[in-house]
Structure formats: C-alpha cells, structure tokens
Amino acid sequence: MFHVKDNKQGYIFDQFEYLGPKRLSELKNSWAEIFRSEILPELPVESLRKYYHDKNGRPSKEMYAMPGLMILQQMHDLTDEKAVGDFMFDIRYRYALDVPGDSDREAYVSLKSLWTMRKYLTEEGLYVEMFEKITNKLAEVFKVDFDKQRLDSVHIQSNMRHLGRIALFSRTIRKFLLNLKRQQRVLYDQLESSRFNVYLNKKEESLFAAVKPTETMKTLSLLAEDTHFLLQQFSSNEKVKSMSSFQLLCRLFKEQCTSVDDLENKGKKIITAKPNHQVPTDSLQNPSDEDAGYSGHKGQGYQVQLMETYSGDTDKKQLSLITHIEVESADKHDANALLPALKNTDKRDMSPKELLADSLYGSDDNLQKAKQDYQTDVLAPVMGAKNKGFGLEQFTLDNKNQIISCPQGKKPLSVKKPNDRYIAKFSRSDCGACTQLINCPVSAHKKAYTCYYDEKMIRISKRRQNEDTDSFRDLYRYRAGIEATISEYDRLTGVKHLRVRGLKAVSYAATLKALGLNILRSTRFKYDQKAAFAT
C-alpha cells in the first residue's frame, strides 16, 4: 500500500526538542536542515505510486523518506548496509528524512526495501528528475545567477576489473561456456572437452597470464579461432543465440578478430586477432560491464560531463551549483557534449550567457551553434598548436574581411570572393623576393602568388588573436575552478571508483552524487552567509 505523508505540514511540538538546545542548534546548522526543509518536499514520490496499491497490502515505507535515503547514500558514499544502519540509528538522517518516531514501523528499513527503491529510481530514470527538480529548488532559494558557467569532464570507473586483450577473450569465452553448461548441458557435453576445459579451470587466469609478450599475438589468434568455432557451432541454434553471453561473444569477434580466405584450403577461413590500433574505442572492455568504453588518454570506464555556475566577481559571492550532468562511456569525445549540455540547461531556464571550456569543446561549429541556438558565448582556446609560420591572424583585414596587407606590409593586387572563399593575389615580384616566403601561406601561380581563405579561417584567426589579449586571460582563468569541483566531487562522494556496473547504474550513482555535492555546497554557503551576517 502506498504510504506518504505531507512534509509541508509542520508539527505543533518540535519532535526533536529532546536533544537539547545545543545539539539541536548543531543539527539545524548541518546539511540535515536544508535537506529536511528544502529538498524532501521536492522529491517526485507521485511517480512511484504506480508500483503500489492505494488501499490493499502492507503499507510501504514512507515514500518521501526512501528516495531521500537514496540521495544521502550516494552523497556520503555509503554501502547498502551502512545506509540502512544510518537510517535506523543516526539522528541526522532521521531528522533530514523527517522520521521522528522510534517504532520499527517508522525507523526500520531492510536491505530489500533499499534495493527495490533503487531499482524503481533507475528503471524510471527518476534520479534525473530528482537532480533537476532539487537543483532548481536550490537555485531558487539561494538566488543563483546562471549567466556564467563552465564545463569539463571527469573519467570514472565502474566496479569492473581492467582486462588486457587475452584476459578479455578468456573471460568472455568462459562466461559463455558456463551459461551453456547451466542452460544447455547436452550441447555443452558435445563440445571437445580437451579444447574448452581450460577456460573453466580455476587456474585459467594464471595460465593465460603466463603468456610471454613475444607470444601475445599467437595466443590471441588461438583465442580468436576458439571464438569463431563456438560462433559457427551454435549459429543455427535459436536458444543459444538468444543468450546474452553468446551475443557478447559475437560482439567480441566482430570488434577484435578478422577472417580472410585460406588460399591453400578453399572454403576455409584464416582467423586472426586484429592489431591493437584497429580495435575500436567503443569495443567490449569486460563481459561484466558491456557499456564501458575506452579512452586512449584515460583508459577504460566512463566519463561524466559537468557544468556548473561560478562567480567571477569576488565582491559578489554566490553559490556554485552543478547545473548539468551527463554520464557516457569513456570513448565519447568531449566535442559532442557541448550542445546537449546547453540544450538541457536551456530547457530548464538555466542556460549561460558565457561558458568557459577547454579546447576540446571549442570547435568552430560548436561556437557558432551555441551562439545561434542558445545565445551563449563559448570561450575556449583554438584546438591545435599555432602555425610556426604566418597564419591569417598575421595579415591585416578590413571591416569586410578582405586582406589589405600581408605580414611584411605588401598590398595585394586584388581580393575577390567568387563563391564561399576569398582569393587574394599578390605580385610575383614582391613575394618572390620576400625572405619569409617559406613561412607564408601563399601558393605560387603563373601570374601571381595567391592566398585562399574563408569565413571559418577568419573566425579562427580572430580567436587566436583574442587569446593573446589580457582580457581573454582574465576571463578564461576562471575555467580552472572546475578542476577543484571535480576533485571535491571525488573526495566527498567517491565518484571515481563506483560500486556498480553498467551505464544505467553508473548514471544513477554519478547523478545522485552530483546532487549530493550541490546539497553539501548549499549547506556550506548558508553557514558562511550566517557567519558573515553575525560579524
């Protein structure tokens, strides 16, 4: 039965008055007060009503307290056992979740109830709604200004072992054989035991770990042949093909192996493992976590895109609030994260007017679309190193973007724009005698030396010129502040090493941990405001 109480309705008598004035004062200066007064009433409990009957059955746990406990668990990086224990015995949790009674009906919760609530929140994606509603509420309470924000990503790891290619093959084959043995024993017994028993042997890991580096490719090819044999053996069996472990085996072969025709034995294939550089970054990293990706810079796992507000004016302090979070596999490129982040914040009326990001986000297309679609100025360095020689930024252009002189002060013979690009022609005598010709972007033609450029090159050259100004450096220095946020995100919530696997579970944990960081920051900001007012 669906059990919920109105948390907006107060009590005639303070239910925690027995703590005494000093302990009660400490309690109300902690995160528990903000959680109780501002966050608990905002939880989307009505979305959970469909899982319970309105009248029949045993009453559920109080429906505001349970989602609230899920937030507190991630905020403090607690195990399930510790979260349940704190709910039952920690007075801060009881106060924050508005559980004043001491009876088992109110103050007891089982691990099964915790697991069930997490399942509901994950399956329905309610953790995203919780993050957005509560962040909006905190922004309203503390009057947060969204005009200035910054964006960056952080690499995180799920609870999976990092495997090399040999271990990846052996683990994936082992997983399939174990499932086949349990579900289709007759088919398993038909396999050649001497060939596949090694995968089920308890010492299998040490056997494959003993491979010499010089024999790695040979061992990988043998593993690829075993994988191909299993796929061929059961390709016509619909029951086996429907097994998730068989589908992982198919994915492994497609990503890691290659087959070519054997010229000596017609009709046969030579199965080999692909070279490392040919394996895609979104390939399977571990059969226990098929959603994880690979970043050549940071390794296996996931990454979290974070966007937060900041205040550049030191005279006007405001709460720094995480406004957007998105979890994706580690193989995704940061350049593709900018516009979705702006779309998400614009939908919630949190879109920034000025956004700081590093060069990976700052492609010309991203900057143009951000300005046109969301009226956001993105400040990011131009990708890549500056030209060793002359670039378009060294040329002098007029207000129509036409070159009026080169870096050496020579004027062009003509400047035309017949289509989408400009064509500036310089005298052969001027360019031929120039000592800097080797560093110049002009190209030699019969009648003149020609410089080609377009609107995109003009924009990039202006950005490079702007990067050398003091005004740009003064604004862009605030981007480094998000590194402190990422450090705090990990230190306080343990986000870089999670206890779960899979994109849904990782997204759930990382999102609620970001929400927890917003709550902790709000508590600290409120305390600082109170202390400043007292002085």
C-alpha positions as CSV (number, residue, x, y, z in Angstrom):
1,M,0.0,0.0,0.0
2,F,1.3,3.5,-0.9
3,H,2.2,5.3,2.3
4,V,3.1,9.0,2.1
5,K,2.8,11.9,4.5
6,D,2.6,15.7,3.8
7,N,6.1,17.0,4.6
8,K,4.9,20.6,4.1
9,Q,2.7,20.3,7.2
10,G,4.6,21.2,10.3
11,Y,4.4,19.8,13.9
12,I,2.7,21.5,16.9
13,F,5.6,20.4,19.0
14,D,9.2,20.0,17.9
15,Q,9.7,16.3,17.6
16,F,13.5,16.6,18.2
17,E,13.4,19.0,21.1
18,Y,14.6,16.3,23.5
19,L,18.1,16.7,22.0
20,G,18.5,20.0,23.9
21,P,19.3,23.5,22.5
22,K,23.0,22.9,21.7
23,R,22.6,19.6,19.8
24,L,19.5,20.9,18.1
25,S,21.4,24.0,17.0
26,E,24.2,21.9,15.6
27,L,21.7,19.7,13.8
28,K,20.0,22.7,12.2
29,N,23.3,24.2,11.0
30,S,24.1,20.9,9.2
31,W,23.1,19.5,5.8
32,A,20.2,17.8,7.6
33,E,18.2,21.1,7.9
34,I,18.5,22.0,4.3
35,F,17.6,18.5,3.3
36,R,14.5,18.4,5.6
37,S,13.2,21.9,4.7
38,E,14.0,22.4,1.0
39,I,14.7,19.0,-0.6
40,L,12.4,16.5,1.0
41,P,9.2,18.2,-0.2
42,E,10.5,18.3,-3.8
43,L,11.1,14.6,-4.2
44,P,8.9,13.1,-7.1
45,V,7.1,10.5,-5.0
46,E,3.9,10.5,-7.1
47,S,5.9,8.9,-9.9
48,L,6.3,5.9,-7.6
49,R,2.6,5.5,-6.9
50,K,2.0,3.1,-9.8
51,Y,4.2,0.4,-8.0
52,Y,1.9,0.3,-5.0
53,H,-1.9,-0.2,-4.4
54,D,-3.7,2.7,-2.8
55,K,-5.6,0.6,-0.2
56,N,-4.6,-3.1,-0.3
57,G,-1.4,-4.7,1.0
58,R,1.1,-3.9,3.7
59,P,1.9,-0.2,4.0
60,S,5.2,0.8,2.2
61,K,7.9,2.7,4.0
62,E,7.2,6.4,4.0
63,M,7.7,7.4,0.4
64,Y,9.5,10.7,0.9
65,A,12.0,9.1,3.2
66,M,13.1,6.3,0.9
67,P,14.1,8.4,-2.2
68,G,15.7,10.8,0.3
69,L,17.8,8.0,1.7
70,M,19.0,7.0,-1.8
71,I,20.3,10.6,-2.2
72,L,22.0,10.5,1.2
73,Q,23.6,7.2,0.5
74,Q,25.3,8.5,-2.6
75,M,26.1,11.9,-1.1
76,H,28.1,10.2,1.7
77,D,29.3,7.2,-0.4
78,L,27.8,4.6,1.8
79,T,27.5,0.8,1.3
80,D,23.9,-0.6,1.5
81,E,24.5,-1.9,5.0
82,K,25.8,1.4,6.2
83,A,23.0,3.4,4.6
84,V,20.4,1.1,6.3
85,G,22.2,1.4,9.6
86,D,22.4,5.2,9.5
87,F,18.7,5.4,8.6
88,M,17.9,3.4,11.8
89,F,20.4,4.9,14.2
90,D,21.8,8.2,13.0
91,I,19.8,11.2,14.3
92,R,20.9,13.4,11.4
93,Y,19.4,11.0,8.9
94,R,16.2,10.7,11.0
95,Y,15.9,14.5,11.2
96,A,16.7,15.1,7.5
97,L,14.2,12.4,6.4
98,D,11.5,13.5,8.9
99,V,11.4,10.2,10.7
100,P,10.8,11.2,14.4
101,G,9.3,8.0,15.7
102,D,11.3,5.2,17.3
103,S,8.9,2.3,16.3
104,D,10.1,-0.4,13.9
105,R,7.3,0.7,11.6
106,E,8.8,4.1,11.1
107,A,12.5,3.7,11.9
108,Y,13.3,0.3,10.5
109,V,14.2,-0.4,6.8
110,S,15.5,-3.6,5.3
111,L,18.1,-4.1,2.6
112,K,15.4,-5.4,0.3
113,S,13.5,-2.1,0.6
114,L,16.6,-0.3,-0.3
115,W,17.3,-2.5,-3.4
116,T,13.7,-2.2,-4.5
117,M,13.7,1.6,-4.3
118,R,17.0,1.8,-6.2
119,K,15.5,-0.4,-8.9
120,Y,12.4,1.8,-9.3
121,L,14.5,5.0,-9.5
122,T,16.9,3.5,-12.0
123,E,14.4,1.9,-14.3
124,E,12.2,5.0,-14.5
125,G,15.1,7.5,-14.7
126,L,13.6,9.3,-11.7
127,Y,17.1,10.1,-10.5
128,V,17.4,12.6,-13.4
129,E,14.1,14.3,-12.4
130,M,15.3,14.4,-8.8
131,F,18.6,16.1,-9.8
132,E,16.8,18.7,-11.9
133,K,14.0,19.5,-9.5
134,I,16.2,19.8,-6.4
135,T,18.9,21.8,-8.3
136,N,16.2,24.2,-9.5
137,K,14.9,24.5,-5.9
138,L,18.4,25.2,-4.5
139,A,19.0,27.8,-7.3
140,E,15.7,29.5,-6.4
141,V,16.4,29.5,-2.6
142,F,19.9,30.9,-3.0
143,K,19.2,33.1,-6.0
144,V,21.8,31.6,-8.2
145,D,22.9,33.6,-11.4
146,F,23.3,31.3,-14.4
147,D,24.9,33.8,-16.7
148,K,28.5,32.5,-16.1
149,Q,29.2,28.8,-16.2
150,R,32.0,26.4,-17.0
151,L,32.1,22.8,-18.5
152,D,34.5,19.9,-18.2
153,S,34.6,16.1,-18.0
154,V,35.9,13.6,-15.5
155,H,36.9,10.0,-16.0
156,I,35.3,7.5,-13.6
157,Q,35.5,3.7,-13.2
158,S,32.7,1.2,-12.5
159,N,33.2,-1.9,-10.4
160,M,34.9,-3.9,-13.1
161,R,38.4,-5.4,-13.5
162,H,40.6,-3.8,-16.2
163,L,41.4,-6.6,-18.6
164,G,44.0,-7.0,-21.3
165,R,43.0,-8.5,-24.6
166,I,44.0,-12.1,-23.7
167,A,42.0,-11.9,-20.4
168,L,39.1,-10.3,-22.3
169,F,38.9,-13.2,-24.7
170,S,39.3,-15.9,-22.0
171,R,36.7,-14.2,-19.7
172,T,34.1,-13.8,-22.4
173,I,34.5,-17.4,-23.6
174,R,34.4,-18.6,-20.0
175,K,31.2,-16.7,-19.4
176,F,29.5,-18.2,-22.4
177,L,30.6,-21.8,-21.6
178,L,29.4,-21.5,-18.0
179,N,26.0,-20.3,-19.2
180,L,25.8,-23.0,-21.9
181,K,26.7,-25.6,-19.2
182,R,23.9,-24.4,-17.0
183,Q,21.2,-23.9,-19.6
184,Q,22.0,-26.3,-22.4
185,R,24.0,-29.2,-20.8
186,V,23.5,-31.6,-23.7
187,L,25.0,-29.1,-26.2
188,Y,27.9,-28.4,-23.8
189,D,28.8,-32.1,-23.5
190,Q,29.1,-32.3,-27.2
191,L,32.0,-29.9,-27.2
192,E,35.5,-31.1,-27.4
193,S,36.4,-31.2,-23.7
194,S,40.2,-31.1,-24.1
195,R,39.9,-27.8,-26.0
196,F,37.5,-25.9,-23.8
197,N,38.0,-27.3,-20.3
198,V,41.0,-24.9,-19.9
199,Y,38.5,-21.9,-19.9
200,L,36.6,-23.4,-16.9
201,N,39.6,-24.4,-14.9
202,K,40.1,-22.4,-11.7
203,K,43.7,-21.8,-12.7
204,E,42.7,-20.4,-16.1
205,E,43.7,-16.9,-15.2
206,S,47.2,-17.9,-14.2
207,L,47.6,-19.9,-17.4
208,F,46.7,-17.1,-19.7
209,A,48.7,-14.6,-17.6
210,A,51.9,-16.6,-18.1
211,V,52.0,-15.8,-21.8
212,K,55.2,-14.2,-22.9
213,P,55.0,-10.8,-24.6
214,T,56.5,-12.2,-27.8
215,E,53.7,-14.8,-28.0
216,T,50.8,-12.4,-27.4
217,M,49.6,-12.2,-31.0
218,K,49.9,-16.0,-31.4
219,T,47.8,-16.6,-28.2
220,L,45.3,-14.0,-29.3
221,S,44.9,-15.8,-32.7
222,L,44.3,-19.1,-30.9
223,L,41.6,-17.5,-28.8
224,A,40.1,-15.9,-31.9
225,E,39.9,-19.4,-33.5
226,D,38.1,-20.8,-30.5
227,T,35.7,-17.8,-30.5
228,H,35.0,-18.4,-34.2
229,F,34.5,-22.1,-33.7
230,L,31.9,-21.5,-30.9
231,L,30.0,-19.0,-33.1
232,Q,29.9,-21.4,-36.0
233,Q,28.9,-24.3,-33.8
234,F,25.8,-22.6,-32.4
235,S,24.9,-20.1,-35.1
236,S,21.8,-22.1,-36.1
237,N,20.5,-22.7,-32.6
238,E,18.0,-20.1,-31.7
239,K,18.0,-20.8,-27.9
240,V,21.8,-20.4,-27.7
241,K,21.7,-17.3,-30.0
242,S,19.3,-15.6,-27.6
243,M,21.7,-15.9,-24.7
244,S,23.3,-12.6,-23.7
245,S,26.7,-14.3,-23.3
246,F,26.5,-15.6,-26.9
247,Q,25.7,-12.1,-28.1
248,L,28.8,-10.8,-26.2
249,L,30.8,-13.5,-27.9
250,C,29.5,-12.2,-31.3
251,R,30.4,-8.7,-30.4
252,L,33.9,-9.7,-29.3
253,F,34.6,-11.5,-32.5
254,K,33.4,-8.6,-34.6
255,E,35.5,-6.0,-32.8
256,Q,38.6,-7.9,-32.1
257,C,39.0,-10.5,-34.9
258,T,39.3,-10.7,-38.7
259,S,38.9,-13.5,-41.1
260,V,40.4,-13.9,-44.6
261,D,40.1,-16.7,-47.2
262,D,42.6,-19.5,-47.0
263,L,44.1,-19.7,-50.5
264,E,45.6,-23.2,-49.9
265,N,42.4,-24.7,-48.5
266,K,39.4,-23.4,-50.4
267,G,36.3,-22.8,-48.3
268,K,38.2,-22.3,-45.1
269,K,39.0,-19.1,-43.3
270,I,42.1,-17.9,-41.5
271,I,41.1,-16.4,-38.2
272,T,43.4,-13.8,-36.6
273,A,43.2,-11.1,-34.0
274,K,43.3,-7.5,-35.2
275,P,46.3,-5.3,-34.4
276,N,45.7,-3.1,-31.4
277,H,45.3,0.1,-33.4
278,Q,42.4,-1.4,-35.4
279,V,40.3,-2.2,-32.4
280,P,37.6,0.5,-32.0
281,T,37.4,2.5,-28.8
282,D,33.8,1.5,-28.1
283,S,34.7,-2.2,-28.1
284,L,33.9,-4.5,-25.3
285,Q,36.2,-3.9,-22.3
286,N,34.8,-6.5,-19.9
287,P,32.0,-9.0,-20.2
288,S,30.8,-8.0,-16.8
289,D,30.2,-4.3,-18.0
290,E,29.4,-4.2,-21.6
291,D,28.6,-0.5,-21.6
292,A,32.1,0.7,-20.6
293,G,34.3,2.3,-23.3
294,Y,38.0,3.1,-23.8
295,S,39.8,6.4,-23.9
296,G,43.3,6.5,-25.3
297,H,44.1,9.3,-22.8
298,K,42.4,8.0,-19.6
299,G,41.8,4.3,-20.1
300,Q,38.7,2.1,-19.6
301,G,35.5,3.2,-17.9
302,Y,33.1,6.1,-18.2
303,Q,33.2,9.8,-18.2
304,V,30.9,12.4,-16.6
305,Q,30.2,15.8,-18.2
306,L,29.8,18.5,-15.6
307,M,28.6,22.1,-16.0
308,E,28.5,24.5,-13.0
309,T,27.9,28.1,-12.2
310,Y,30.7,30.4,-11.0
311,S,31.1,34.0,-9.9
312,G,33.9,35.9,-11.4
313,D,33.2,39.0,-9.3
314,T,34.9,38.4,-5.9
315,D,32.7,41.2,-4.3
316,K,29.5,39.3,-5.1
317,K,29.8,35.8,-3.7
318,Q,27.2,33.3,-4.9
319,L,26.5,29.5,-4.6
320,S,28.4,27.5,-7.2
321,L,25.9,24.9,-8.4
322,I,26.2,22.0,-10.7
323,T,23.5,22.6,-13.3
324,H,24.1,19.8,-15.8
325,I,25.4,16.2,-15.6
326,E,25.6,13.6,-18.3
327,V,27.3,10.1,-18.0
328,E,28.7,8.4,-21.1
329,S,31.2,5.7,-22.0
330,A,34.8,6.8,-22.0
331,D,35.2,6.6,-25.8
332,K,32.9,9.6,-26.4
333,H,34.5,12.8,-27.5
334,D,34.1,16.0,-25.4
335,A,33.3,18.0,-28.6
336,N,29.9,16.2,-28.8
337,A,28.9,17.1,-25.2
338,L,28.7,20.9,-25.5
339,L,25.4,21.4,-27.4
340,P,23.5,18.7,-25.4
341,A,24.6,20.4,-22.2
342,L,23.3,23.8,-23.5
343,K,20.1,22.2,-24.7
344,N,19.5,20.6,-21.3
345,T,20.1,23.8,-19.3
346,D,18.1,26.0,-21.8
347,K,15.1,23.7,-21.4
348,R,15.3,24.3,-17.6
349,D,15.9,28.1,-18.0
350,M,19.5,27.7,-16.7
351,S,21.3,28.5,-20.0
352,P,24.5,30.5,-19.6
353,K,25.4,33.7,-21.4
354,E,29.1,32.9,-21.1
355,L,30.5,29.4,-20.9
356,L,34.2,28.5,-20.3
357,A,35.5,25.2,-21.6
358,D,38.8,23.7,-22.8
359,S,39.9,23.4,-26.4
360,L,38.2,20.0,-27.0
361,Y,34.8,21.7,-26.7
362,G,35.7,24.7,-28.7
363,S,35.3,23.7,-32.3
364,D,34.2,26.5,-34.7
365,D,30.9,24.6,-35.4
366,N,30.1,24.3,-31.7
367,L,30.8,28.0,-31.1
368,Q,28.6,29.0,-34.0
369,K,25.6,26.8,-33.0
370,A,25.9,27.8,-29.3
371,K,25.6,31.4,-30.3
372,Q,22.8,31.0,-32.8
373,D,20.7,28.4,-30.9
374,Y,21.3,29.3,-27.3
375,Q,22.7,32.9,-27.3
376,T,25.8,31.6,-25.4
377,D,29.3,32.9,-25.9
378,V,31.7,30.0,-25.5
379,L,35.2,30.9,-24.5
380,A,37.7,28.1,-25.4
381,P,41.2,28.1,-26.9
382,V,41.5,27.1,-30.5
383,M,42.3,23.4,-31.0
384,G,45.9,22.6,-32.0
385,A,49.2,24.5,-31.9
386,K,49.7,27.8,-33.6
387,N,51.3,27.9,-37.0
388,K,55.1,28.1,-36.9
389,G,55.0,30.5,-39.9
390,F,52.5,33.1,-40.8
391,G,48.8,32.5,-40.2
392,L,45.8,34.5,-41.3
393,E,46.0,36.4,-38.0
394,Q,49.2,38.0,-39.1
395,F,47.5,39.5,-42.2
396,T,45.7,42.9,-41.9
397,L,42.0,42.7,-42.8
398,D,39.5,45.5,-43.3
399,N,35.9,45.5,-42.0
400,K,34.8,43.4,-45.0
401,N,37.3,40.7,-44.1
402,Q,39.4,41.5,-47.2
403,I,43.2,41.4,-46.9
404,I,44.7,44.8,-47.2
405,S,48.3,43.9,-46.4
406,C,50.5,40.9,-45.7
407,P,52.7,40.5,-42.6
408,Q,55.5,42.2,-44.5
409,G,53.3,45.2,-45.3
410,K,52.8,44.3,-49.0
411,K,49.4,45.1,-50.5
412,P,47.6,42.5,-52.7
413,L,46.9,43.1,-56.4
414,S,43.3,42.1,-55.9
415,V,40.9,40.4,-53.5
416,K,37.8,38.6,-54.7
417,K,35.1,36.3,-53.3
418,P,33.7,34.4,-56.2
419,N,32.0,31.8,-54.0
420,D,32.4,30.7,-50.4
421,R,36.1,31.7,-50.1
422,Y,38.2,34.7,-50.6
423,I,41.1,34.9,-53.1
424,A,43.9,37.4,-52.5
425,K,46.5,37.7,-55.2
426,F,50.0,39.2,-54.6
427,S,52.6,40.4,-57.0
428,R,55.2,37.7,-58.0
429,S,58.0,40.2,-57.7
430,D,57.0,41.1,-54.1
431,C,56.5,37.5,-52.9
432,G,59.4,36.1,-54.9
433,A,61.9,38.5,-53.3
434,C,60.4,38.0,-49.7
435,T,62.7,36.4,-47.2
436,Q,59.7,35.0,-45.3
437,L,58.1,33.3,-48.3
438,I,58.8,29.8,-46.8
439,N,56.7,30.7,-43.8
440,C,53.8,32.3,-45.7
441,P,50.5,30.5,-46.6
442,V,50.5,31.9,-50.2
443,S,50.9,29.5,-53.1
444,A,52.7,30.2,-56.4
445,H,50.7,30.5,-59.7
446,K,51.7,31.7,-63.2
447,K,50.7,35.4,-62.8
448,A,50.7,35.8,-59.0
449,Y,51.0,34.4,-55.5
450,T,47.6,33.5,-54.2
451,C,46.2,33.3,-50.6
452,Y,42.9,31.4,-50.2
453,Y,40.8,31.8,-47.0
454,D,37.2,31.5,-45.9
455,E,34.9,32.7,-43.1
456,K,35.8,29.9,-40.8
457,M,39.5,30.7,-41.1
458,I,38.7,34.3,-40.4
459,R,36.9,33.4,-37.2
460,I,39.7,31.1,-36.0
461,S,42.3,33.8,-36.7
462,K,40.3,36.3,-34.7
463,R,40.0,33.8,-31.9
464,R,43.8,33.3,-31.9
465,Q,44.4,37.0,-31.8
466,N,41.9,37.3,-28.9
467,E,43.7,34.6,-27.0
468,D,46.8,36.8,-26.7
469,T,45.0,39.6,-25.0
470,D,44.9,40.3,-21.3
471,S,41.1,40.5,-21.3
472,F,40.8,36.9,-22.6
473,R,43.3,35.6,-20.0
474,D,41.4,37.5,-17.2
475,L,38.1,35.8,-18.2
476,Y,39.5,32.3,-19.0
477,R,41.4,31.9,-15.8
478,Y,38.1,31.0,-14.0
479,R,37.8,27.8,-16.1
480,A,40.5,26.2,-13.8
481,G,38.0,26.4,-11.0
482,I,36.1,23.4,-12.3
483,E,39.1,21.2,-11.6
484,A,38.5,21.9,-7.9
485,T,34.9,20.9,-8.3
486,I,35.9,17.6,-9.9
487,S,38.4,17.0,-7.0
488,E,35.7,17.8,-4.5
489,Y,33.2,15.6,-6.4
490,D,35.5,12.7,-5.9
491,R,36.8,13.4,-2.4
492,L,33.3,13.9,-0.9
493,T,31.3,11.3,-2.8
494,G,33.9,8.8,-4.1
495,V,32.6,9.1,-7.7
496,K,35.8,7.9,-9.4
497,H,35.5,4.4,-8.1
498,L,31.9,3.2,-8.0
499,R,30.4,0.0,-6.5
500,V,28.2,-0.7,-9.6
501,R,28.5,-1.7,-13.2
502,G,26.5,-0.8,-16.3
503,L,25.6,2.6,-17.8
504,K,22.2,2.8,-16.0
505,A,23.6,2.0,-12.6
506,V,26.7,4.3,-13.1
507,S,24.5,7.1,-14.3
508,Y,22.2,6.7,-11.3
509,A,25.2,6.8,-8.8
510,A,27.1,9.7,-10.5
511,T,23.9,11.8,-10.9
512,L,22.9,11.5,-7.3
513,K,26.4,12.1,-6.1
514,A,26.4,15.4,-8.1
515,L,23.1,16.2,-6.4
516,G,24.7,15.4,-3.0
517,L,27.6,17.8,-3.8
518,N,25.1,20.5,-4.5
519,I,23.5,19.9,-1.2
520,L,26.8,20.0,0.7
521,R,27.8,23.2,-1.1
522,S,24.5,24.8,-0.2
523,T,25.0,23.9,3.4
524,R,28.4,25.4,3.5
525,F,27.3,28.5,1.6
526,K,24.4,29.0,4.1
527,Y,26.7,28.6,7.0
528,D,29.2,31.1,5.6
529,Q,26.3,33.6,5.0
530,K,25.2,33.2,8.5
531,A,28.7,33.7,9.9
532,A,29.2,36.8,7.8
533,F,25.9,38.3,8.9
534,A,26.8,37.6,12.6
535,T,30.1,39.5,12.3
